[in-house]
Structure formats: C-alpha cells, structure tokens
Amino acid sequence: MKVRRFTIEDAPLERSPGQEADIFAGNLVDERNGGPITIGYGRYAPNQSLAETMAVDDVMIVLEGRVSVATEAETVTAGPGEIVYMPKGEAVTIRSHEDGALTAYVTYPHWREAKA
C-alpha cells in the first residue's frame, strides 16, 4: 500500500456489526490492504450507546462532538482533539452526547478479523 490521505467522504460508513444504534464505522485501511492495522472513521448520532468487550486494542480520536467511554472502574469523556485508548479485553460502553460525534480510529489487529 502506498502513502494516502483520507477524508470522511472516503469512508464507506456501515452500522457496526451486531448493534442497532445509529453508530456507523467506515474502514479506510484494513486486512484487505495488507497492513497490520485498521484505520477509519466513526459517526455517532446524538445520544447513542454501544456496549462491547474490546476484541482489539482501539485508539479513538474525537474530531467533532463528545463521547464518553465507561468501564467498570471509571468514565472518561473526550471532545475534539482528544484521544481515548481502549485496551483489548476491556468491557466498555461508548456513549455519544447531544450533538453526536465524529471520530477516527486505529485498531490493532484488524477488528473485523477479531470479531469473526
């Protein structure tokens, strides 16, 4: 794969597998490109929630809006320019706030392979 630049318009946003909330993810680089990581964008409608045990190490960069990530031990809230790290094996609930959110993410390894 060569050096590339991406925008949100490049992301094929799809509802995350196994959930019904208005939360969408769009991979731009993944196992189909031969790289070791997945990168993409996520879009959260207002006041949405997703509970999941992380199958991969996930880094989420908030671009617009705010998200809160709750674990059994704590809740962290992040806004534009802030980063949330969610380690593999951690049970989290990700919640968007009243304006929804746009995020970028990087996972290792590929999340689609880990969910299979």
Secondary structure in CASP SS format (residue, H / E / C, confidence):
PFRMAT SS
TARGET T0000
AUTHOR 0000-0000-0000
METHOD secondary structure of the structure
MODEL  1
M C 1.00
K C 1.00
V C 1.00
R C 1.00
R C 1.00
F C 1.00
T C 1.00
I H 1.00
E H 1.00
D H 1.00
A C 1.00
P C 1.00
L C 1.00
E E 1.00
R E 1.00
S C 1.00
P C 1.00
G C 1.00
Q C 1.00
E C 1.00
A C 1.00
D C 1.00
I E 1.00
F E 1.00
A E 1.00
G E 1.00
N E 1.00
L E 1.00
V E 1.00
D C 1.00
E H 1.00
R H 1.00
N H 1.00
G C 1.00
G C 1.00
P C 1.00
I C 1.00
T E 1.00
I E 1.00
G E 1.00
Y E 1.00
G E 1.00
R E 1.00
Y E 1.00
A C 1.00
P C 1.00
N C 1.00
Q C 1.00
S E 1.00
L E 1.00
A E 1.00
E E 1.00
T E 1.00
M C 1.00
A C 1.00
V C 1.00
D E 1.00
D E 1.00
V E 1.00
M E 1.00
I E 1.00
V E 1.00
L E 1.00
E E 1.00
G E 1.00
R E 1.00
V E 1.00
S E 1.00
V E 1.00
A E 1.00
T C 1.00
E C 1.00
A C 1.00
E C 1.00
T E 1.00
V E 1.00
T E 1.00
A E 1.00
G C 1.00
P C 1.00
G C 1.00
E C 1.00
I E 1.00
V E 1.00
Y E 1.00
M E 1.00
P C 1.00
K C 1.00
G C 1.00
E C 1.00
A E 1.00
V E 1.00
T E 1.00
I E 1.00
R E 1.00
S E 1.00
H E 1.00
E E 1.00
D E 1.00
G E 1.00
A E 1.00
L E 1.00
T E 1.00
A E 1.00
Y E 1.00
V E 1.00
T E 1.00
Y E 1.00
P C 1.00
H C 1.00
W H 1.00
R H 1.00
E H 1.00
A H 1.00
K H 1.00
A C 1.00
END
